[in-house]
Amino acid sequence: MSPLILTILISSLGLGTTLTFMSNHWLLAWMGLEINTLAIIPLMIQHHHPRAVEASTKYFLTQATAASVILFAALSNAWTSAQWEITQMTHPLPTTLIVLGLSLKIGLAPLHAWMPEVFQGLDLTTCLIMATWQKLAPFCLLVQTHHSHQQLLIFMGILSTLLGGWGGLNQTQLRKILAYSSIAHLGWMVLVMQFMPALSLTALFIYIIMTLSVFLTLASTSSTTIKKLANAWTKNTALASLTPLVLLSLAGLPPLTGFIPKWLILQELTKQDLNAIAVVSALSALLSLYFYLRLSYVMTMTISPDNHLGLMPWHIPVTKNMVPLAAATTCSLVLLPLAPLITTLFSSYA
């Protein structure tokens, strides 16, 4: 792809997200979401592979459906209450449709089926954008309308944590595993959104850091399946030693960074007398922990049987820029002592 076209598309992604962040009007927010969608599709289809075409088509149809639902809900709210402001959702039907449309955009269960299939057809860089940047604008709108349907959000959150854990158990494709991991983490964020939006934003921030580290690691080692992950130690031994810790951080084990949001979310759920939901959420984390441990085991304690390129390719100098990967990995492992500072920072902006 031409550098000029790539620059225009990346700038359009930033413009769409910024427009949604800054808008208080449903029409402007909808325009920002559409700019985001139209900018990401050329990036998805740039390799002209049949799977990329299929993934782009599925993504376009899904996002078009979600955008139609959101626009219809905004029009219905304007018709019934004469209000276009995002925070002035009063009628129950438009608020329900808005929550469902935004949930479809970010991939909350049970509206999640498109996400693993779309991830599987994309390259790792585009998957990284889909898993992080593309969730910011819909999540921002969902935070502003979280008070509308608490029961619906709790149901979708707990269902996302369960299906995100179950769905990743029998997968061999790393992109599908990370898609189900994304669904599970979104469930945790939505569970606590109506009680403490700042904590939900904190969980999103930490999830983006950990996901950035994992995707950059997979791109650095050219791994797309569990089988290929077994060759990672022959390419970069230091990276193969640290990546299992990042995966365990995604699982939420102490003393790693991923322990921050899960512990605080469970604490907040118990404060709200939602003990049963807190127990189910904690048990669903064990499902995700299983496939994270599976990846860690393959990466550190197995040798691929078809490694015909030699056992010591790590002697070859690494020419890729490793600074973003090093920064993301460090943050994924050692931010736990800064948990009070991080939560206070997001509380001031919530």
C-alpha positions, -999 to 999 in steps of 0.1 A, spaced: 0 0 0 12 35 -8 26 54 22 3 84 13 -28 62 12 -17 45 45 -12 79 61 -47 90 50 -63 59 64 -45 61 97 -54 98 100 -90 89 92 -90 63 120 -78 90 144 -103 115 131 -133 92 135 -123 82 171 -116 119 181 -149 130 165 -168 104 186 -149 113 217 -157 151 214 -193 149 203 -223 153 225 -247 148 195 -257 114 183 -254 123 147 -218 135 151 -210 104 171 -225 82 144 -205 100 118 -173 93 138 -181 56 140 -187 54 103 -154 72 95 -137 46 116 -154 17 98 -147 31 63 -110 37 72 -103 3 86 -118 -17 57 -90 -8 31 -64 -18 58 -82 -52 62 -83 -59 25 -49 -46 15 -34 -81 10 -61 -92 -15 -63 -127 1 -97 -145 -1 -98 -148 37 -91 -111 40 -119 -104 15 -143 -126 35 -133 -110 68 -138 -75 54 -172 -84 40 -183 -99 74 -170 -69 92 -186 -44 69 -220 -61 71 -218 -64 109 -208 -28 114 -234 -15 89 -261 -33 108 -248 -19 141 -246 16 127 -282 13 113 -295 3 147 -277 31 164 -289 57 139 -325 44 142 -323 45 180 -310 81 179 -338 91 156 -364 74 177 -351 92 208 -352 125 190 -388 118 179 -400 109 214 -380 134 235 -368 160 210 -332 154 223 -301 146 203 -277 147 232 -260 114 241 -267 117 278 -304 125 272 -317 90 265 -350 87 282 -372 63 263 -366 26 270 -368 14 234 -341 37 220 -318 31 250 -321 -7 245 -313 -4 208 -283 19 215 -269 -6 239 -274 -35 215 -259 -16 186 -228 -6 205 -224 -41 219 -225 -54 183 -198 -30 173 -174 -40 200 -183 -77 200 -201 -83 233 -218 -117 237 -242 -129 225 -234 -105 196 -198 -117 193 -199 -144 166 -184 -121 139 -152 -113 159 -132 -146 158 -140 -151 121 -129 -116 112 -97 -118 133 -88 -151 116 -88 -135 81 -66 -105 90 -29 -100 95 -16 -94 130 -11 -57 126 -47 -51 115 -59 -75 143 -41 -53 168 -59 -22 155 -92 -41 156 -86 -54 192 -76 -20 206 -82 12 187 -115 2 171 -130 -4 205 -123 30 219 -151 50 202 -180 25 208 -168 19 244 -168 57 250 -204 59 239 -213 29 260 -198 45 291 -219 76 285 -251 55 282 -243 28 308 -270 40 332 -298 32 307 -300 -6 310 -280 -20 340 -296 -55 339 -289 -59 302 -253 -48 306 -248 -72 335 -263 -101 315 -241 -94 285 -211 -89 306 -214 -122 325 -222 -140 293 -192 -125 276 -168 -137 303 -182 -172 301 -183 -175 263 -150 -158 259 -135 -184 282 -153 -214 267 -147 -203 231 -109 -202 234 -105 -237 248 -105 -257 216 -88 -232 193 -54 -237 176 -54 -204 158 -38 -176 179 -59 -149 164 -91 -167 173 -78 -173 208 -70 -136 212 -105 -127 198 -121 -148 225 -98 -133 250 -110 -98 239 -146 -109 244 -139 -121 279 -121 -89 289 -149 -68 275 -173 -87 297 -152 -78 328 -153 -41 317 -190 -40 311 -198 -58 344 -185 -29 364 -193 -1 340 -226 10 357 -211 10 392 -177 26 386 -170 38 350 -135 49 360 -126 13 369 -140 2 335 -117 26 317 -88 14 338 -95 -21 328 -96 -10 291 -63 8 294 -45 -22 310 -61 -46 285 -48 -24 255 -12 -25 270 -12 -63 274 -28 -69 240 -3 -46 224 25 -67 239 10 -100 228 3 -90 192 38 -74 188 53 -106 201 34 -127 176 43 -104 148 80 -105 159 81 -143 159 57 -147 128 34 -170 148 -2 -175 138 -9 -210 152 0 -228 184 23 -251 164 43 -221 151 45 -207 186 67 -236 196 95 -221 173 95 -188 192 124 -197 215 146 -204 185 141 -168 172 143 -148 204 149 -166 237 145 -135 259 111 -128 243 100 -164 246 108 -162 283 89 -130 290 58 -137 268 44 -164 291 44 -138 319 25 -114 297 -1 -142 290 -4 -149 327 -9 -111 332 -38 -113 307 -52 -141 328 -50 -118 359 -25 -136 381 -6 -116 408 19 -100 410 14 -90 373 -3 -60 359 -34 -78 348 -43 -86 384 -53 -49 390 -86 -48 371 -99 -82 379 -93 -78 417 -108 -43 418 -138 -54 397 -145 -84 419 -142 -61 449 -167 -36 435 -192 -64 426 -191 -77 461 -197 -41 474 -228 -40 452 -241 -72 467 -236 -91 435 -218 -120 451 -231 -147 427 -220 -127 396 -186 -121 412 -182 -158 418 -192 -167 383 -168 -141 369 -139 -154 389 -146 -190 378 -148 -179 342 -114 -164 346 -101 -200 351 -114 -209 317 -93 -182 301 -64 -192 324 -64 -226 308 -57 -215 273 -32 -189 284 -13 -217 303 -16 -238 271 1 -211 251 28 -206 278 35 -243 279 39 -246 241 61 -216 240 85 -225 268 85 -263 272 80 -279 238 100 -281 206 83 -281 172 89 -314 154 92 -298 119 118 -271 126 140 -277 96 156 -243 96 180 -251 124 178 -249 161 198 -217 166 183 -189 144 185 -166 174 222 -161 163 208 -139 135 207 -102 146 172 -89 151 166 -59 128 130 -51 138 122 -21 161 118 -37 195 112 -5 215 74 -6 215 74 -43 223 98 -38 252 78 -9 266 45 -28 263 59 -59 279 75 -40 308 41 -22 315 23 -56 313 45 -70 340 54 -44 366 25 -18 368 8 -35 398 25 -12 424 11 18 405 -25 6 408 -36 34 431 -21 60 408 -38 45 377 -72 43 392 -70 78 406 -59 91 371 -89 75 354 -113 86 382 -104 122 376 -114 119 339 -145 97 343 
